[in-house]
Amino acid sequence: MDYTVNCNFDSLRDNEIPQGISKVPFIWNYLGNKHDMNFYGGFFSTKVIEEESSVEPELCWIVERIQK
């Protein structure tokens, strides 16, 4: 079987690939001080490797302090 896929990388855009980001709120208790926080993790972007005609996911995580 031939699984070759012809891709035109000129027409593939980052916003056409789902990101798949998760967000989890949490409270950080640091030395008795409580801080409202968010944790984000998942697939934030993609990287096109033209030499290999492939796309790789860019995984990342972020911790955010919620400002009140």
Helices and strands as residue ranges (DSSP letters): G 14-16, E 21-30, E 33-49, G 50-52, E 54-65
